[in-house]
Amino acid sequence: MNNKRWYDKHKETQMALNLLKSLHPTIQSKLSNDIINVASAIKTVHRENETAPLSIGLERVLGLYQTNKGRRWYDKNPDLSVAIKTISTLPETDYLNIMEGICMSLK
């Protein structure tokens, strides 16, 4: 049985979260706003095209539920916590594209 968290399954996600973790909280908050804006734009496109999937998957739903416990490092920064929750509800390809973009931007 594989016990990896939903955000640990892809190399880009792990790298992006590690890069974000290394930043000063003020910069994390500023980037969080950009991440939320990108996610909102993607959600708008999906609504307009009516192509959004009906489900984000059980692992992501459980992950969203567990964020209420505040156990993850990014839950300590309210802005970053909202950004991660926001992008975690996107279709997987969109989510991975954002994580890849974060990696490319912060390297």
MODELLER restraints for C-alpha pairs under 7 A, 6 or more apart:
rsr = mdl.restraints
at = mdl.atoms
rsr.add(forms.Gaussian(group=physical.xy_distance, feature=features.Distance(at['CA:6:A'], at['CA:59:A']), mean=5.94, stdev=0.5))
rsr.add(forms.Gaussian(group=physical.xy_distance, feature=features.Distance(at['CA:6:A'], at['CA:60:A']), mean=6.25, stdev=0.5))
rsr.add(forms.Gaussian(group=physical.xy_distance, feature=features.Distance(at['CA:7:A'], at['CA:13:A']), mean=5.99, stdev=0.5))
rsr.add(forms.Gaussian(group=physical.xy_distance, feature=features.Distance(at['CA:7:A'], at['CA:14:A']), mean=6.88, stdev=0.5))
rsr.add(forms.Gaussian(group=physical.xy_distance, feature=features.Distance(at['CA:8:A'], at['CA:14:A']), mean=5.63, stdev=0.5))
rsr.add(forms.Gaussian(group=physical.xy_distance, feature=features.Distance(at['CA:12:A'], at['CA:99:A']), mean=5.80, stdev=0.5))
rsr.add(forms.Gaussian(group=physical.xy_distance, feature=features.Distance(at['CA:12:A'], at['CA:100:A']), mean=5.43, stdev=0.5))
rsr.add(forms.Gaussian(group=physical.xy_distance, feature=features.Distance(at['CA:12:A'], at['CA:103:A']), mean=6.76, stdev=0.5))
rsr.add(forms.Gaussian(group=physical.xy_distance, feature=features.Distance(at['CA:13:A'], at['CA:96:A']), mean=6.97, stdev=0.5))
rsr.add(forms.Gaussian(group=physical.xy_distance, feature=features.Distance(at['CA:13:A'], at['CA:99:A']), mean=5.40, stdev=0.5))
rsr.add(forms.Gaussian(group=physical.xy_distance, feature=features.Distance(at['CA:15:A'], at['CA:103:A']), mean=6.51, stdev=0.5))
rsr.add(forms.Gaussian(group=physical.xy_distance, feature=features.Distance(at['CA:16:A'], at['CA:99:A']), mean=5.73, stdev=0.5))
rsr.add(forms.Gaussian(group=physical.xy_distance, feature=features.Distance(at['CA:16:A'], at['CA:102:A']), mean=5.75, stdev=0.5))
rsr.add(forms.Gaussian(group=physical.xy_distance, feature=features.Distance(at['CA:16:A'], at['CA:103:A']), mean=5.05, stdev=0.5))
rsr.add(forms.Gaussian(group=physical.xy_distance, feature=features.Distance(at['CA:19:A'], at['CA:106:A']), mean=6.77, stdev=0.5))
rsr.add(forms.Gaussian(group=physical.xy_distance, feature=features.Distance(at['CA:20:A'], at['CA:28:A']), mean=6.43, stdev=0.5))
rsr.add(forms.Gaussian(group=physical.xy_distance, feature=features.Distance(at['CA:28:A'], at['CA:80:A']), mean=6.41, stdev=0.5))
rsr.add(forms.Gaussian(group=physical.xy_distance, feature=features.Distance(at['CA:29:A'], at['CA:79:A']), mean=5.32, stdev=0.5))
rsr.add(forms.Gaussian(group=physical.xy_distance, feature=features.Distance(at['CA:29:A'], at['CA:80:A']), mean=5.96, stdev=0.5))
rsr.add(forms.Gaussian(group=physical.xy_distance, feature=features.Distance(at['CA:32:A'], at['CA:79:A']), mean=5.83, stdev=0.5))
rsr.add(forms.Gaussian(group=physical.xy_distance, feature=features.Distance(at['CA:32:A'], at['CA:80:A']), mean=5.10, stdev=0.5))
rsr.add(forms.Gaussian(group=physical.xy_distance, feature=features.Distance(at['CA:32:A'], at['CA:83:A']), mean=5.33, stdev=0.5))
rsr.add(forms.Gaussian(group=physical.xy_distance, feature=features.Distance(at['CA:35:A'], at['CA:83:A']), mean=6.03, stdev=0.5))
rsr.add(forms.Gaussian(group=physical.xy_distance, feature=features.Distance(at['CA:36:A'], at['CA:83:A']), mean=5.27, stdev=0.5))
rsr.add(forms.Gaussian(group=physical.xy_distance, feature=features.Distance(at['CA:36:A'], at['CA:86:A']), mean=6.54, stdev=0.5))
rsr.add(forms.Gaussian(group=physical.xy_distance, feature=features.Distance(at['CA:39:A'], at['CA:86:A']), mean=6.74, stdev=0.5))
rsr.add(forms.Gaussian(group=physical.xy_distance, feature=features.Distance(at['CA:39:A'], at['CA:87:A']), mean=5.82, stdev=0.5))
rsr.add(forms.Gaussian(group=physical.xy_distance, feature=features.Distance(at['CA:46:A'], at['CA:52:A']), mean=5.29, stdev=0.5))
rsr.add(forms.Gaussian(group=physical.xy_distance, feature=features.Distance(at['CA:53:A'], at['CA:91:A']), mean=6.90, stdev=0.5))
rsr.add(forms.Gaussian(group=physical.xy_distance, feature=features.Distance(at['CA:56:A'], at['CA:89:A']), mean=6.17, stdev=0.5))
rsr.add(forms.Gaussian(group=physical.xy_distance, feature=features.Distance(at['CA:56:A'], at['CA:91:A']), mean=6.50, stdev=0.5))
rsr.add(forms.Gaussian(group=physical.xy_distance, feature=features.Distance(at['CA:60:A'], at['CA:88:A']), mean=6.77, stdev=0.5))
rsr.add(forms.Gaussian(group=physical.xy_distance, feature=features.Distance(at['CA:64:A'], at['CA:85:A']), mean=6.53, stdev=0.5))
rsr.add(forms.Gaussian(group=physical.xy_distance, feature=features.Distance(at['CA:67:A'], at['CA:75:A']), mean=6.94, stdev=0.5))
rsr.add(forms.Gaussian(group=physical.xy_distance, feature=features.Distance(at['CA:74:A'], at['CA:80:A']), mean=5.99, stdev=0.5))
rsr.add(forms.Gaussian(group=physical.xy_distance, feature=features.Distance(at['CA:74:A'], at['CA:81:A']), mean=5.50, stdev=0.5))
rsr.add(forms.Gaussian(group=physical.xy_distance, feature=features.Distance(at['CA:75:A'], at['CA:81:A']), mean=4.80, stdev=0.5))
rsr.add(forms.Gaussian(group=physical.xy_distance, feature=features.Distance(at['CA:87:A'], at['CA:95:A']), mean=5.82, stdev=0.5))
rsr.add(forms.Gaussian(group=physical.xy_distance, feature=features.Distance(at['CA:88:A'], at['CA:95:A']), mean=6.55, stdev=0.5))
